[in-house]
Amino acid sequence: MKAVFRQQGWKLCVADTLHSAVAQLRKTPVAVVITERILPQGDWKDVLARTRDLPRPPLLVVTARHADDYLWAEVLNWGGHDVLVQPLRESEVVRVLQHAFGIRRSAASG
């Protein structure tokens, strides 16, 4: 996926833990956070809860090997942006992230 980000001109920051991700986000705000459904120290809901307190909360995209309608509805109802199925397909990643970045640009200009 690094190549996709490079081709699109997007910056990719990676964090190994939820704690380090939140610390990074406090220093350098981002428009979108991509997280796996299940993490070593929790899950995507923990990421959402920790990022909501940021001055400019990022949109949240959840990835999962088994992304069913229930997960998709749950992510949207909790305030997430979208769900991507693993293995990630380049076209889907680009579509979802372009949409998210468009929402961010609109919010910043409006």
C-alpha positions as CSV (number, residue, x, y, z in Angstrom):
1,M,0.0,0.0,0.0
2,K,3.0,2.3,0.4
3,A,3.2,2.6,-3.4
4,V,-0.5,3.6,-3.6
5,F,0.1,6.4,-1.1
6,R,3.2,7.5,-3.0
7,Q,1.3,7.5,-6.3
8,Q,-1.5,9.6,-4.9
9,G,0.8,12.0,-3.2
10,W,-0.5,11.1,0.3
11,K,1.7,10.9,3.3
12,L,1.6,7.6,5.2
13,C,2.4,7.5,8.9
14,V,2.5,4.1,10.7
15,A,2.2,3.4,14.5
16,D,2.8,0.1,16.2
17,T,0.5,0.8,19.2
18,L,-2.7,2.8,20.0
19,H,-0.7,4.8,22.5
20,S,2.0,5.7,19.9
21,A,-0.6,6.5,17.3
22,V,-2.4,9.0,19.6
23,A,0.9,10.6,20.6
24,Q,1.7,11.0,16.9
25,L,-1.7,12.5,16.1
26,R,-1.4,15.0,18.9
27,K,1.8,16.3,17.3
28,T,0.8,16.0,13.7
29,P,-3.0,16.1,12.9
30,V,-4.1,13.9,10.0
31,A,-7.3,13.8,8.0
32,V,-7.8,10.0,8.1
33,V,-6.8,7.2,10.3
34,I,-6.9,3.6,9.0
35,T,-7.1,0.9,11.7
36,E,-7.6,-2.8,11.8
37,R,-10.8,-4.1,13.4
38,I,-9.0,-5.9,16.1
39,L,-5.8,-4.6,17.7
40,P,-3.4,-6.1,20.2
41,Q,-4.5,-3.6,22.9
42,G,-8.2,-3.3,21.9
43,D,-10.2,-2.6,18.7
44,W,-11.3,0.1,16.3
45,K,-13.7,1.5,18.9
46,D,-10.8,2.3,21.2
47,V,-9.1,4.2,18.3
48,L,-12.3,6.1,17.7
49,A,-12.7,7.0,21.3
50,R,-9.1,8.1,21.7
51,T,-9.1,10.3,18.5
52,R,-12.4,12.0,19.3
53,D,-10.7,14.1,22.0
54,L,-8.2,15.5,19.4
55,P,-8.7,19.2,18.4
56,R,-9.5,18.1,14.8
57,P,-10.5,14.4,15.0
58,P,-9.6,12.4,11.9
59,L,-12.1,10.3,10.0
60,L,-11.7,6.7,10.8
61,V,-11.5,3.8,8.3
62,V,-11.6,0.3,9.6
63,T,-10.1,-2.7,7.8
64,A,-11.1,-6.3,8.4
65,R,-10.7,-9.7,6.8
66,H,-14.4,-10.4,7.4
67,A,-16.3,-7.2,6.9
68,D,-20.0,-7.9,6.9
69,D,-23.0,-5.6,6.9
70,Y,-23.0,-5.7,10.7
71,L,-19.5,-4.3,10.9
72,W,-20.2,-1.7,8.2
73,A,-23.3,-0.5,10.0
74,E,-21.6,-0.5,13.4
75,V,-18.7,1.6,12.1
76,L,-21.0,4.1,10.5
77,N,-23.3,4.3,13.6
78,W,-20.4,4.8,15.9
79,G,-19.1,7.7,13.8
80,G,-16.5,6.0,11.6
81,H,-16.1,6.8,8.0
82,D,-16.0,3.5,6.1
83,V,-14.8,-0.1,6.1
84,L,-12.2,-1.7,3.8
85,V,-12.0,-5.5,3.3
86,Q,-8.7,-7.2,3.6
87,P,-6.8,-8.0,1.5
88,L,-6.9,-4.4,0.5
89,R,-7.6,-3.6,-3.1
90,E,-5.9,-0.5,-4.5
91,S,-9.0,0.8,-6.2
92,E,-11.1,0.6,-3.1
93,V,-8.4,2.2,-0.9
94,V,-8.1,5.1,-3.4
95,R,-11.9,5.5,-3.6
96,V,-12.5,5.5,0.1
97,L,-9.6,7.8,0.9
98,Q,-10.3,10.3,-1.9
99,H,-13.9,10.5,-0.5
100,A,-12.6,11.0,3.0
101,F,-10.1,13.7,2.0
102,G,-12.8,15.4,0.0
103,I,-15.0,15.6,3.1
104,R,-12.0,17.1,5.0
105,R,-11.4,19.7,2.4
106,S,-15.0,20.7,2.3
107,A,-15.2,21.0,6.1
108,A,-12.0,23.1,6.1
109,S,-13.2,25.5,3.4
110,G,-16.8,25.7,4.6
